[in-house]
Amino acid sequence: MLPFLGRGGLSSQKKGFGGKNKMTERRTARRYDLSLPVVIRVPVDKEITSRTGKTRDISTRGVYFTIDQDPGTGAELDITLTLPAEVTRGSEVFIRAIGKVVRVDNRSENSSTRVGVAAVIERYEIIRTESPTH
């Protein structure tokens, strides 16, 4: 199994001076910093629009990616991630996930306006491509 598709760790608390809690980590699945190509399909007025972007990080329960248009908080998403052979140490692998937008961050990157999108993953499947035979 790919390490970032396994089950994550537990929530943790960090203690500041005097034993006071500084921050509580609410994530229950480990996040991996991965910049991967992603295709997002969003239903808009009974039509499916497709957008491409890049992930910033991913876990079994969520993904953060950047795209050129705001899908809107609460939007249902059909997400396809491509894991290149270098990452999987074998053949290219696709992850097809169904999720929902939980947060949209307006960002500016290199004079182009892109939005950062945090989405919860409700379910996913791994689609492996066959290794070429020699």
N, C-alpha and C positions, 0 to 999 in steps of 0.2 A: 504494500500500500504506500502511496505517496505520503511523506511525513506530514504535509500540511493538510491532509484530508483525514487524519486520525482524530481521535477525541482530544479535546483541549484540557487545560488545567482548571484549577479552582480559583474562585475569587480571592483576592488578597487585599490586605490593608497595609499601608505604610504608616509608620509612627514617626511623628515629628519630635521636637524637643519637648520634654516633660511628659512623654507618652501619649500626646494627643494625636488623633488621626489626622493625617494630612490629606489623604486621598483614598477613596475606595475604588478598586478596579471592578467594574460590573461585568466585564466580558468573562464568559465561561469557556470560550474556545481560544486557543492560541492563534494570534495573528502572524502572518508572514508577509514581510515587505517584498512584494513581487510586482514588477511592471510587466504586464502581459497584455496582448491585444484582446479586446473584448468587443463583442457585437451585442447590442441591446435592442430588443424588439419591444415596443410599447404600443398597446392598442390605443388609437386616437380616433374618435368618431367612427367606430366599427371597422376601421382600417388599421393594419399593422404597419408602423413606421420603423425602419431600421436605422440605427446609429452606431458608429464605431467609436471606440475610445481606448483608454489604457487603465489598467488597474493600478492602484497604489499599494493596497494590501488586501489580503484575503484570509478567511478562516472557513471552517465548516459551517459557521452560522451567519456569516456576513461578508460583504465585499465593499470596498471603497474604490470608486473609479472616477475618471474625468471624461466628460463628453462636451459637445458644443451646444447642447440645448437642455434646458431645465425640463425634466420629465414630470415634475410636480410631486410634492410629498404625498405619499399614499398610492402612487401609481403602481400598478402591477407590472412586473418586468419578466421577460424571457431573456435570459442571459446565456451567452455562449463564450466560454473562455478557451483559449488555445494554449496548451502547455507544450512548448517546443521540446524536441528530442533531448536537447542539452539539459533541460530541467528534469525530465523523466528518466534520463539515462537509458533510453530505448527509443521507441517510436513516439511520434506526436500523439498527444492525448487531448481530447476535447471534454470540457465539463459543461453540461447543460443544466442550468439552474432556473428555478422559478422563485421569484422574490418580490419584495415590496420596498419602495423608497421610504426611508425613515427620516432622512435629512438631506437638504441640498445646500451646498456652500457656494456662494458666488466667488470666483477667483479670477485672477488675471495672470496669464502666463505668456511671456514673450510677446507682448502687445496683442495677443489674441484672447478673447474672452471665452473661458471655458467654465463649466460648473463642476464642482466636486459632488458626488452622489454617494451617500451611505445607504446601503440596502441590506435588509435582513434576507437570508436565504431560507425559504420554507422547505424546499426539497431540491435534490440534485441527482444527476446520474453521470457516470463516467463513461465516455465513449472512446474506446481504444481503437487506433488504426493498426492495421496489420503491418508488421515489420516486413520490408522488402526481402524477398528470398534471392540469394545469389546463386 
